[in-house]
């Protein structure tokens, strides 16, 4: 996430690692989503999609037309080589790590 809205996190502990939820001010390279009906309506209202879907959603979050809550640690991780690459604006280059 690219910054947070507010200072508070909501956390629960299940075992050793707490799970925290925090509202994001901006997102990038997002690969996993849980969408509630109200969010689906906001996304549909913003059609047509004029950018990669993560950029499209991030713009709506930045404009406060959509709320994004981030789980820390992540609940899902992208399972491809993109995850270990150095990604710029829409391009991914393997990092060699």
N, C-alpha and C positions, 0 to 999 in steps of 0.2 A: 504494500500500500504506500501511497505517496503522501503521508500525513494523516492525521486523525482529526475527527470532529469531537470536541470536548476532551476531557481528561480521564473520564471513567471507563473502566473495563468491567464487564460482568464475568466472574470466574467461578467455575465449579471444580471440585477435586474428585477424581475417580481413580484411585490408585496413587502412583507417585507423581504424575505430571498433571498439573491443573490445565483445564481448557478455558481459555478466555475468549470473549467476544468483544469486538471493538468496532465502532462505526468509522469507516474510512472517508476521507475527504476526496481521494482520488485513487484509482487503481491502474495497474498496467500488467501486461502479460498474464492475465487471468485465464485459467483453463478449466475451472470447476465452479459450478453455480448451483444454488438452490433458489428457486424462484417461487415466491408466493403469488397468489392471484392478483393482488394490488400491483405488484411489480410487473407482472405480465401485462396488465392494462397500461401501465406507464410506458413499457417498451413498445406495445402495439400502437399507442398514441403517437410515439416518436418516429414511426415508420415513414419513409423507407430507410433501411440501413444504408448509410453512405460511407462506411469505414469498416475495417475488420471488427468483428463483434465485440472484442474486448475493448477496443478504442471507442466504439459506439457507446457501450455501457458506461465506460469511464467518463465520457463527456457528460452523460446524463447525471452521473453521480456528482461530478464537479459543478454542474449547473443546479444541483439540488432538485432535480426532477426525478431522481431515483435514489434510494438509500442502499448502501452497501455495508454489510457487517462482515468482518473478517474474523476467522477462527485462528487462534494462536495456541498451540502449533496448528499447522494446516491439517484439515480433515482429509484432503486428497492432494496428491502430487502428480504432475504431468509425467507420464511414463515413457517419454521419447528422448532422443538425443538433444532436442531443443532445450530441455531442462539444464543441460550442462554446457550449453553454448553461450556465446556473447551476443545478445540480441539487441539490435538497434530498433529503429522505427520500421517494423514490419519485415526485417531481414534477420536471419539467424546464421551465425557462423560458428562452427564447432571451435571450442576453445583449446582443444588439445590436452585437456586435463585428464 
